[in-house]
């Protein structure tokens, strides 16, 4: 976990206003709590404006809490640290993908299927992924298969299960050897709330064995340093806005 600690020396500040020390101390504590909240919001704002496919991951792993009186931490949990700290080009993703894998091949190698979703919102896709989805949509239209619309039986009930499986001529991503849309399948499932979920997926197998050598390598990602940038903004906001407003109250 990466964290930005917001720790303002309240005792030193209240010493400057001795006649109102207790009341001013409470106001300063509230000011620090407010600073933590708006710094958390500022970090989320930076992420929302700059991220696409990883925006939800960052949002789900961003938090803030008071770890002791007057000391707050805005943090990014482990699952989103790669966004904050970046990834070196050609980083091997297999150890992370195989973490918790329960299947073992006959030759003793761990493996697991990895789903690739092709029905995300465009804002959550890279340009390359959007290109793949456009190819998918064109081919589904030729086959008279809807992309998003829920398919139903003759009696009006939703179809469930694996509805379609297609092999579509498409680019080979990265250093792989399989077209992106080979074996693409469309599923419909009933959720616990009674709604129908439609997924368009392809599955690729990652293994600890030689067949996955040279595959599942990350192209690299530049570090975003959202917390570092939010810290600069927070200090400026404290010094120029929040603290002067509180101190002016006790002139």
N, C-alpha and C positions, 0 to 999 in steps of 0.2 A: 504494500500500500504506500502511495505517495501522499504526503500531507503538507498543507500550508498552515502553520501555527500562528494564530492571531493572539498575541499576548501584550496587552498595553499595561504599563506600570501605573495602575490606578492610585496607589499610595503616594507616589511622587507628585501626581497631579493634584490630589486632594490636599496635599500639604501646602499648596499655593493658595488655597481658599480655606484657611483654618476655621473661620467662623461658620462655615457651612459644610464642614468636612463630611459628615455622615450623609447629608442629603445629596451633596455633589457626588459622593462615591457611588450612590445608588444610580444616579443619572449616568455616570460614566460606565457602570456595568451594563446598563441598558444600551448605552451607545455602542459598546463593544459587541454585545449580542446582535444589535442591528447591523453592525459592520460585518459580522460573520455571515448573516443571512444574505445581505446584498452582495457579498463577495462570492458566496455560493451561487447566487443568481447570475452574477457577472461571468463566472466560469461557464455556467450552462449556456449563457448567451453567446459567448465566444465559440463554444463547441457547436451550437446550432447553426451559426453563421458560416462555419468553416468545414464542417463534416457532412458527409452524405451517408455512405454505407455503414459507418461506425458510429453515427450520431446516437442511436438508441443504446448501444453498448456503453458509451460514455455516460449518458444520462442515467442509466440503471446503476452505474457504479460510482456515481458522484454523491457525496454526502457531507454533512457538517454536524459537529457535536461539541458540547462543552465538556472538556476532559477534567477540568477543575474550575473552581470559582473564578470567573473572569478570563479563563483561557479556553479559546475555541480553536477547533481544527477543521479546515475544509480539506477533504481527502478524496482520492481516487483509488478504488480498490484494485486488487491484483489483476482481475479479468480485463481491466481497461488500461493498465499501465503501458501497454504497447503503443497506445495512442499518445499518451503524455510523453513517453521517453523515446519513441521511435523504434524502428526495426532496421537492422543492417540488411543490405541487399543479400539475397541468397541464404537467408537464415533458414535452417532446417525446421519445418513445422511439424515433422513426424512425431517427435517426442511428446509434444503437447496434444496432438490429435490422437495418439495411441494411449494417452493417460486414461486408465480405467478400462481399457479394452479387455473384453472377457473371452474373445475367440482366439484360438490357437490353431495354426495350420499343421498339417502332418509333419512338416519339417521343423516344427517348433517355433515358428515365428508368430508374433501377435499381429492381429489384423482387425480392422473394423470398417464397415461401410460409412462413407461420408456423404450426406445429402447436400445437393446444390439446388437451391430454390430459384425458380425462374418466374415466379408470380409476385415478386415484391413490387412495391411502389417505385417508380422511376427515380425518385429522390434518394432511394436507398441503394441505388445501383451505380457502378462505374460506367463510363461511356462504352467500354468493351462489353459489359454485361447487357447494356441496353441494346447494343447491336445484335447480340445473340437473341434477345427477346423479340426484336423486330423480325428476325428470320423465323423464329418460332411462330409468331402471330401469322405471318404470311402462309406458312405451311398448314397451320390449323385451319385457316380460312379455306384453303384448297380442299381440305378433308371435311369441311362443314362441321368443324368442332369448335365450340366457343372457347374463348380464352378465359374469361371471368364468369360468364353466366352459368348459373347452376343448372346442370342437366337433370331432367326428370323422366320418370316412367310414364307410360300411357295413362295411368290413373292419377297422375299429378304428384305423386310422391317423389322425393329426391332419390336419384340413383346413388348408391354408396359402394365403396370399395375401389378397386383399381379399374378405371373406365377405359383407358387408352394407353397404348405403348407404341412409340414410333421411333424410327431411326431417321434423323433428319440431317442432310448434308450441311455441315457447319464448321467453322474454324476450330482448330485444335488449340486450346489455351496453354499458354506458357510452354513448359518443357514436357508436356504430356504427349501421349500418342493416340488419344481417343478424341474424336470430334465432340464438342461441347454438348450437342443434342442427340448423341447416340444413346438409345435406350431411354429417352425422355418419357416419363409416365405421368398420367393425370389421375389424381385420387379425389374422392369425395367422402367425407366422414361426418357423422353426426356428433356434435359436441355435447358436453354434459348439460348445456343450457338449451339444447334442442335445435340449435342453429346448424347450418350445413357449412362445412369448411371445404374449400377447394384448393388443392395444392398441385403444382406442376414441378416435378423433381427429376433430377438424374442422380444416380448413386455411383460413386467411384470408391474403390477399395484402397485404403492406405495400409501398408504392411511394414513390419520391421525387417523384412527380408530383402533380398537383392532386387526383387521386381519393382520396388518403390525407390530404388537408388536414383538420385538425381531428380526426383519428383517431389511435389509438395514443398517447394522452396519459395519463400516469400520474396517478391520483387524488391522489397524495401519500403519503408515509410518514414518520412521526415518527422522528427519529434515536434509536437505541437506546443509543449511548455505552457499549457493553459494556466497551471497553478502559479508559475513564475510571473506570468503577465498579469494575472489577477492580483497577486501580491503587490505589484507596483501600483496598480489602480487602487487597491485598498488603502495603502499607506497614504497616497495622495488625497483620497476621499476623507480619511480620518483627519489628516492635518489641515486640510483646507475647508472642510465642511462640518463634520460631526463634532470634533473637539471644540472649534471656535463657537459653535452654537451653544454647547453646554457651558463653556466658560463665560460667555457673554451673559448668561442667566445670573451669574453671581458677581458681576462687576460691582 
